[in-house]
Amino acid sequence: MFESLADRLQGVFRNLTGQGRLSPDNIRESLRDVRRALLEADVPVAVAKDFVARVEERAVGEDVLKSLTPGQQVVGVVRDELVKLLGESRVTLAGSPHLPTVVLLAGLQGSGKTTFAGKLAVWLKARSKRTLLVSADIYRPAAIDQLERVAQGAGAGFWRASDGTKPHDIAAGALEQARTRGFDFLILDTAGRLHVDDELMAELEDLKRTVRAHQVLLVVDGMIGQESVRVGQTFAERIGVDGLVLSKMDGDARGGAALSLRQVTGKPILFLGVGEKLDGLEVFDAQRLAGRILGMGDVVGLVEKAQQAVSAADAEKLAARMRKSDFTLEDFLEQMRSVRKMGPLEDVMKMLPGMPKGALEQMAPQKDKVKRYEAILLSMTIKERRSPRLLDGSRRRRIAAGSGTSVPEVNRLIKDFEQTRMMMKALKQGPRGLAGLRGRMR
């Protein structure tokens, strides 16, 4: 997400922060590079120009130029202005006191509305909300069948009208179904077109009136660049949009849509869609996103991922075993599985502040290593995982053969496990233990 833009901006700021003193000319030259980076990321010229002007006005002030760390101060100014551009206040999906809350999804064909419907249902389910998914797209072949499969995967309710039913009547029937079956939310997926046209807009206006939509969410493909701005403006003016969703933000999206849409439509971004899986939905947070773009990491997001991957009970259980110095290969396996649940390793590492790009590139081989380690651990018996001292030469050969790996790889896993166990033992002993560990690892 925003990889190209982040690389360019971080390169500019590395140069700035490496200088002991800054002049207005230094800053203006760096901001020209920032402007070019924004334009290459498909940010509209007017938005990029206004953004750089605001940064320059603050960055060439005396407080910055005379500070002990002027480069870092400039980065701070850019971060603040990025947050303003993206939307300072965090906005979430608003529920209605009168059930069901009706969410109407709008957008062009291929923007990712149907997949987002499933992701939103999963997100609502985690908040103990029952959701009914209905499609009013009678034009795209198998669109209704696709939403039915998505609903099954999301564990959500689904309803379809009889063949030949018009979109208006589908919407009316969907609202009645949601009311009588006691759903908290009705998500109505609508037809898209290859481009904005009057027929599409008229149909959406009718559907909005029919279901009395509480929230109209515009789903925009994050990869379409500056075209997204025109799409956003048109839908906001004609239909009335309550919030924006940027889909496909894990692909080749250059970031311009996210940096521009909030500014040109005046509507908040609610969600970012990342990946094809139905759990790939992030609540939009301008401060955290600005930090990630500028290489400051996202520690809050990392903690949230960890909480989703490991329950409080499991974490307490592991902590209790650590206190007793009873960390086994079984715990090692669970730990690796928990890390995998958090998502791709390189995405997790990107959330750490100041993580160098070289370290991220080294993550690719680590993914395969984790898979091989899991295969090795699963080739052991439960008794062997709980008592690693049993792993003599013949057992290691058997485990290597059973996992499709080699004896040296089994030995490496056991060595890594022993180092992890030593570290946990040292943590238990406090500063003295950590000092002793550093001495042994020299």
C-alpha positions in Angstrom: 0.0 0.0 0.0 1.5 3.4 -1.1 4.8 1.7 -1.5 6.1 3.8 -4.4 4.9 7.1 -2.7 6.4 6.0 0.6 9.7 5.2 -0.9 9.9 8.6 -2.7 8.9 10.6 0.4 11.2 8.7 2.8 14.1 9.2 0.4 13.4 13.0 0.4 13.2 13.1 4.2 16.3 10.9 4.8 18.3 13.6 2.9 16.6 16.4 5.0 17.1 14.8 8.4 20.8 14.0 7.5 21.6 17.8 7.4 22.5 19.6 10.6 21.2 22.9 9.5 18.4 23.8 7.0 17.7 27.0 5.0 14.5 28.1 3.3 16.2 27.1 0.0 16.9 23.5 1.3 13.3 23.1 2.4 11.8 24.5 -0.9 14.1 22.2 -2.9 13.0 19.1 -0.9 9.3 20.2 -1.2 9.6 20.3 -5.0 10.6 16.6 -4.8 7.6 16.0 -2.5 5.3 17.7 -5.1 6.8 15.5 -7.9 6.2 12.4 -5.7 2.6 13.3 -5.1 2.0 14.0 -8.8 3.5 10.6 -9.8 1.2 9.0 -7.2 -1.8 10.4 -9.2 -2.6 13.2 -6.8 -4.4 16.0 -8.8 -2.2 19.0 -9.5 -4.4 21.4 -7.5 -4.3 19.2 -4.4 -0.6 18.6 -4.6 0.1 22.3 -5.1 -2.1 23.3 -2.2 -0.5 20.7 0.1 3.1 21.7 -0.6 2.2 25.4 -0.2 0.7 24.7 3.3 3.8 22.7 4.3 6.2 25.3 3.0 4.3 28.1 4.9 4.9 26.2 8.2 8.3 24.6 7.5 10.2 27.8 6.7 9.1 29.4 10.0 11.7 30.4 12.6 10.5 27.6 15.0 11.6 25.0 12.5 14.8 26.5 11.1 16.2 27.3 14.6 15.3 24.1 16.2 17.9 21.5 17.1 16.4 18.9 14.7 15.0 21.0 11.8 14.8 18.0 9.4 12.6 16.0 11.8 10.5 19.1 12.4 9.8 19.3 8.7 8.8 15.7 8.6 6.5 16.4 11.5 4.9 19.3 9.5 4.4 17.0 6.5 2.8 14.4 8.7 0.4 16.9 10.2 -0.6 18.2 6.8 -1.0 14.6 5.5 -3.4 13.9 8.4 -5.4 17.1 7.5 -5.6 16.1 3.9 -6.8 12.5 4.7 -9.2 13.7 7.4 -8.3 14.3 11.0 -11.3 12.9 12.7 -11.9 9.1 12.5 -15.3 8.2 11.2 -16.9 4.8 11.6 -20.0 3.1 10.1 -23.1 4.7 11.8 -25.8 2.4 12.9 -29.5 3.4 13.1 -31.6 3.1 16.2 -34.4 1.6 14.1 -33.4 -1.8 12.7 -32.3 -2.7 10.2 -29.5 -0.2 9.4 -29.5 -0.1 5.6 -26.1 0.3 3.8 -26.3 0.9 0.1 -23.1 0.2 -1.9 -22.4 2.2 -5.0 -19.5 2.3 -7.5 -18.4 1.5 -11.0 -18.3 -2.0 -12.3 -15.2 -3.8 -11.1 -14.6 -1.5 -8.2 -14.9 -4.4 -5.7 -18.4 -3.7 -4.2 -19.4 -7.4 -4.0 -16.2 -8.4 -2.2 -16.5 -5.4 0.1 -20.0 -6.5 1.0 -18.6 -9.7 2.3 -15.8 -8.0 4.1 -18.2 -5.6 5.8 -20.4 -8.5 6.9 -17.4 -10.2 8.5 -16.4 -6.9 10.2 -20.0 -6.5 11.5 -20.1 -10.1 12.6 -17.0 -9.5 14.8 -19.1 -6.8 16.5 -22.0 -9.2 17.1 -24.2 -7.8 14.3 -26.4 -10.0 12.1 -26.2 -9.0 8.4 -28.3 -9.7 5.4 -26.7 -9.4 1.9 -28.8 -8.7 -1.1 -27.8 -7.9 -4.7 -29.9 -5.7 -7.0 -27.5 -6.2 -9.9 -29.6 -8.0 -12.5 -27.3 -7.0 -15.4 -24.0 -8.6 -14.8 -24.1 -12.4 -15.4 -23.9 -14.4 -12.2 -23.6 -11.3 -10.0 -26.3 -12.5 -7.6 -24.7 -16.0 -7.5 -21.3 -14.4 -6.7 -22.8 -12.5 -3.7 -24.4 -15.6 -2.5 -21.0 -17.4 -2.4 -19.5 -14.3 -0.6 -22.3 -14.4 2.0 -21.7 -18.1 2.7 -18.0 -17.3 3.2 -18.8 -14.4 5.5 -21.3 -16.3 7.5 -23.9 -13.7 6.7 -27.6 -14.0 5.7 -28.6 -13.9 2.0 -31.8 -13.4 0.1 -32.6 -13.4 -3.6 -35.8 -12.4 -5.4 -37.3 -14.6 -8.1 -35.9 -14.3 -11.6 -37.1 -11.3 -13.6 -37.6 -9.1 -10.5 -36.7 -5.4 -11.2 -34.1 -3.7 -9.0 -36.7 -1.4 -7.3 -38.8 -4.5 -6.3 -35.6 -6.4 -5.2 -34.8 -3.5 -2.9 -38.3 -3.3 -1.4 -38.3 -7.1 -0.8 -34.8 -7.0 0.8 -35.9 -4.4 3.3 -39.0 -6.4 4.2 -36.9 -9.6 4.6 -34.4 -7.8 6.8 -37.2 -6.5 9.0 -39.1 -9.7 9.4 -36.0 -11.9 10.0 -34.5 -9.5 12.6 -31.3 -8.5 10.9 -29.3 -5.7 12.4 -27.9 -4.6 9.0 -29.0 -4.9 5.4 -26.2 -4.4 2.8 -27.6 -3.8 -0.6 -25.1 -4.4 -3.5 -26.0 -2.5 -6.6 -25.1 -2.7 -10.3 -22.1 -0.9 -11.6 -21.3 0.4 -15.1 -18.0 0.8 -16.9 -18.4 4.5 -16.6 -20.7 7.0 -14.9 -24.0 7.4 -16.8 -27.5 8.9 -16.2 -29.2 5.5 -16.2 -26.9 4.2 -13.4 -27.5 7.4 -11.4 -31.3 7.3 -11.8 -31.4 3.7 -10.7 -29.2 4.4 -7.6 -31.4 7.4 -6.6 -34.5 5.2 -6.8 -32.9 2.4 -4.8 -31.8 4.9 -2.1 -35.3 6.2 -1.8 -36.9 2.7 -1.8 -34.8 1.3 1.1 -34.4 4.6 2.9 -30.7 4.0 3.1 -29.0 5.2 6.3 -25.5 5.0 4.7 -24.5 5.3 1.1 -20.9 4.0 0.7 -19.0 4.7 -2.5 -16.6 1.9 -3.3 -13.7 3.2 -5.4 -10.9 1.1 -7.0 -7.7 2.5 -5.5 -5.8 1.6 -8.7 -7.7 3.9 -11.1 -5.7 7.0 -10.2 -7.1 10.5 -10.9 -10.2 9.1 -12.5 -11.3 8.2 -9.0 -11.6 11.9 -8.2 -14.1 12.5 -11.0 -16.1 9.4 -10.0 -16.2 10.5 -6.4 -17.3 14.0 -7.2 -20.1 12.8 -9.6 -21.5 10.2 -7.1 -21.3 12.7 -4.2 -23.2 15.4 -6.2 -25.8 13.1 -7.8 -26.6 10.4 -5.2 -25.3 11.9 -1.9 -22.5 9.8 -0.4 -22.0 9.3 3.3 -18.6 7.6 3.2 -15.8 6.3 0.9 -14.2 2.9 0.7 -11.0 2.4 -1.2 -10.6 -1.2 -2.5 -7.5 -3.1 -3.8 -5.1 -1.0 -1.8 -2.7 -3.9 -1.6 -2.1 -3.9 -5.3 -0.3 -1.4 -7.5 -2.3 1.5 -6.0 -0.1 4.6 -6.1 -2.0 6.3 -3.3 -3.4 9.3 -5.2 -7.0 8.3 -4.7 -6.7 8.1 -0.9 -4.8 11.4 -0.8 -7.3 13.2 -3.0 -10.8 11.8 -2.5 -11.4 13.2 1.0 -10.3 16.6 -0.2 -12.3 16.8 -3.4 -15.5 15.2 -2.1 -15.6 16.4 1.4 -16.6 12.9 2.5 -14.7 10.7 5.0 -12.9 7.5 4.0 -14.3 4.7 6.2 -12.5 1.6 5.1 -9.5 0.3 3.1 -9.9 -3.0 1.3 -6.7 -5.1 1.3 -6.4 -8.5 -0.3 -9.0 -10.9 -1.7 -9.8 -12.6 1.6 -12.9 -11.5 3.5 -10.9 -10.5 6.6 -8.9 -8.0 4.5 -10.6 -4.8 5.7 -9.0 -2.0 7.6 -10.8 0.8 9.4 -9.3 4.0 7.9 -7.2 6.0 10.3 -5.5 9.1 8.9 -2.9 9.4 11.6 -1.8 5.8 11.3 -1.8 5.8 7.5 0.3 9.0 7.4 2.8 7.4 9.8 3.1 4.4 7.5 3.6 6.5 4.4 6.4 8.4 6.1 8.1 5.3 7.5 7.0 6.0 11.1 5.3 2.6 11.4 1.9 1.7 12.9 2.4 0.3 16.3 -1.3 0.6 17.2 -2.2 -1.4 14.1 0.4 -4.1 15.0 -1.1 -4.4 18.5 -4.6 -4.8 17.0 -3.4 -7.5 14.6 -1.8 -9.4 17.6 -5.0 -9.1 19.6 -6.9 -10.6 16.7 -4.4 -13.5 16.2 -4.0 -14.4 19.9 -6.8 -14.5 22.5 -6.2 -13.1 25.9 -6.6 -16.6 27.5 -3.9 -18.1 25.2 -1.5 -15.2 25.9 -2.0 -15.6 29.7 -1.5 -19.4 29.3 1.8 -18.9 27.5 2.9 -16.3 30.0 2.3 -18.8 32.8 4.4 -21.4 31.1 7.2 -18.9 30.5 7.1 -18.0 34.2 7.7 -21.7 35.0 10.4 -22.0 32.3 8.2 -24.6 30.7 8.3 -23.3 27.1 8.2 -26.3 24.7 8.2 -27.0 20.9 4.5 -27.2 21.2 4.4 -23.5 22.3 6.9 -22.7 19.6 4.5 -24.1 17.0 1.6 -22.1 18.4 3.7 -19.0 18.4 4.5 -19.4 14.7 0.9 -20.0 13.9 -0.1 -16.9 15.7 2.4 -14.8 13.7 1.0 -16.3 10.5 -2.5 -15.3 11.5 -1.4 -11.7 11.6 -0.9 -11.8 7.9 2.1 -11.7 5.5 5.3 -11.3 7.5 6.5 -8.3 5.4 3.2 -6.5 6.0 3.6 -7.0 9.8 7.3 -5.8 9.7 6.2 -2.6 7.8 4.2 -1.6 10.9 7.4 -1.3 12.9 8.8 2.2 13.1 12.0 2.9 11.2 12.0 -0.6 9.5 14.6 -0.3 6.7 13.6 -1.5 3.2 16.6 -3.9 3.1 15.2 -5.7 6.2 11.8 -6.0 4.5 13.4 -7.6 1.4 15.0 -10.2 3.6 11.6 -11.3 4.8 10.7 -13.1 1.5 12.9 -16.2 2.3 11.7 -16.1 5.9 8.1 -17.0 4.8 9.3 -20.3 3.3 11.4 -20.9 6.4 8.3 -20.6 8.6 6.4 -23.1 6.4 9.3 -25.6 6.6 9.6 -25.2 10.4 5.8 -25.8 10.7 6.2 -29.0 8.6 9.1 -30.2 10.8 7.2 -29.6 14.0 4.1 -31.4 12.7 6.2 -34.4 11.8 7.1 -34.8 15.5 5.0 -36.7 17.9 3.2 -34.7 20.7 5.6 -36.3 23.2 8.6 -35.1 21.2 7.3 -31.6 21.0 6.7 -31.5 24.7 10.1 -33.1 25.6 12.7 -31.8 23.0 15.4 -33.7 24.9 14.1 -36.9 23.3 15.2 -35.7 19.8 18.3 -37.9 19.2 19.9 -38.5 15.8 17.5 -41.3 14.6 14.4 -39.3 15.5 15.8 -36.2 13.7 16.3 -38.3 10.6 12.8 -39.6 10.8 11.4 -36.1 11.2 13.4 -34.8 8.3 12.1 -37.6 6.0 8.5 -37.1 7.2 8.5 -33.3 6.6 10.3 -33.4 3.3 13.3 -31.4 4.7 16.8 -32.2 5.8 18.5 -33.1 9.1 20.5 -29.7 9.1 17.1 -27.9 8.8 15.7 -29.9 11.8 18.9 -29.0 13.7 18.5 -25.3 12.8 14.9 -25.3 14.1 16.0 -26.9 17.4 18.8 -24.3 17.7 16.4 -21.4 17.1 14.0 -22.9 19.6 16.7 -23.1 22.3 17.7 -19.5 21.7 14.1 -18.5 22.1 13.8 -20.4 25.3 17.0 -18.8 26.6 15.6 -15.4 25.8 12.4 -16.1 27.6 14.3 -17.4 30.6 16.4 -14.2 30.6 13.3 -12.0 30.4 12.0 -13.8 33.5 15.2 -13.0 35.4 15.0 -9.3 34.5 18.0 -7.0 33.8 20.6 -9.5 35.2 19.2 -12.3 33.0 19.4 -10.1 29.9 22.9 -9.0 30.6 23.9 -12.7 31.0 22.2 -13.5 27.7 24.1 -10.8 25.8 27.3 -12.2 27.2 26.5 -15.8 26.0 25.5 -14.5 22.5 28.7 -12.6 21.8 
